[in-house]
Amino acid sequence: MTAAARPLRAAVEADRYDLAALRLLYGFLVALAETAPEAREELVTLLARPDVPRRERGHA
């Protein structure tokens, strides 16, 4: 097991699924930054924008 996987496993074993999810998201963003920087920026933009009410998104 890599050193980077240990904190993720420790978070899961401690039932800290919120922390585990953030660690996974961070790893994914790092991988995207290395392989597809434009896609990473688009994802960060989508995740960081304020929540838009359903009516404004075109849903009933």
Backbone hydrogen bonds, N-H to C=O, Kabsch-Sander energy under -0.5 kcal/mol:
donor,donor_aa,acceptor,acceptor_aa,energy
5,A,2,T,-0.7
6,R,2,T,-0.9
8,L,4,A,-0.6
9,R,5,A,-2.5
10,A,6,R,-2.7
11,A,7,P,-2.1
12,V,8,L,-2.2
13,E,9,R,-2.8
14,A,10,A,-1.5
15,D,12,V,-1.9
16,R,11,A,-3.1
17,Y,15,D,-0.9
20,A,16,R,-2.3
21,A,17,Y,-2.5
22,L,18,D,-2.0
23,R,19,L,-2.3
24,L,20,A,-2.3
25,L,21,A,-2.5
26,Y,22,L,-2.6
27,G,23,R,-2.4
28,F,24,L,-2.4
29,L,25,L,-2.5
30,V,26,Y,-2.4
31,A,27,G,-2.3
32,L,28,F,-2.5
33,A,29,L,-2.3
34,E,30,V,-1.6
35,T,31,A,-1.7
36,A,32,L,-3.4
40,R,36,A,-2.0
41,E,37,P,-2.3
42,E,38,E,-2.0
43,L,39,A,-2.4
44,V,40,R,-2.7
45,T,41,E,-2.2
46,L,42,E,-2.3
47,L,43,L,-2.6
48,A,44,V,-2.1
49,R,45,T,-1.2
56,E,53,P,-0.9
57,R,53,P,-0.9
57,R,54,R,-0.7
58,G,55,R,-1.0
59,H,54,R,-2.0
